[in-house]
Amino acid sequence: AWSNPHTPAMPAKSAAQMAKEAKAKRQQAAALRGGAVASKDKKVETDEVAEAVDEAAVALKEISCSGSVSKSVADAQLAAARNVTGVLGSHPLSRDLKILSFSLGLHGKRLIEDTFLELSYGNRYGLLGANGSGKSTFLTSLASRELPIPDHIDIFHLDEEAEPSERTALEAVIDVVREKVEKLEKLSELILETAGPDAEVLQDIYDRIDRMDPATFEVRATEILMGLGFSEAFLKKRTRDLSGGWRMRVALARALLSQPAMLLLDEPTNH
């Protein structure tokens, strides 16, 4: 093979550039599809559009929970034993969360009574308390949305390690997040067809896809796992061959790659 030494090499694209280009392509495709839908049928009934948007909101909530629903949240018996009350005190569209008159009980025992809860976007919080004081119950009540948490605040509750499987550690991280992005993209296409490009829920979906940045999945997943102590050889190990502690790091990497608005960690270092 021959190359001209005087020809300048093309600079490699950074992850940020790749993400920006991918976002622009998605927005352009959405605009083209939306225009086609609008010109195709401008007589869609208002109630049909509203119904389509409502269904999309429900589907979006289900997608947000996929891959991030912990055993604690899925435990119906524990859910029945919890008694949670509170009133949303922040703006419904705010990234910050304020709950007024927050009370939490378990099996009839009051753990939190008439308290003001405030979680500001971008901040990190730690829970201190004796065993049995209700720390895990509190996190599970948040993850279960037993409080009036706006739907646009997606939640990832981490309280157990990743499942053992034939997938490598890297695949186990990427596959779960990629599946979520694919579901979001299909949902956005459905909304464009049924409700048009002006549906507010579309922007929420695009924002979530942009946060996860699908154009750089493998690069970022590798960086996250190596930051958690994985070597290149360990990245290729099947998760069924990893100990519970290493699979906990895989689960944490999934959460970090997903970029949720609210990340709840229930004693991950115990594993």
Buried (B, 14 or more C-beta within 10 A) or exposed (E): EEEEEEEEEEEEEEEEEBBBEBBEEBEEBBEEBBEEBBEEEEEBEEEEBEEBBEBBBEBBEEBBBEBBBBEBBEBEEBBEBBBBBBEBBBEEEBBBBBBBEBBBBBEEEEBBEEEEBBBEEEEEEEBEEEEEEBBBBBBBBBBBBBBBBBBBBBBBBBBBBBEBEEBBBBBBBBBBBBEBBEBBBEBBEBBBBBBBBEBEBBEBBBEBBBEBBBBBBEEBBBBBBBEBEBEEEBBEBBBEEBEEEBBBBBBBBBBBBBBBBBBBBBEBEEB
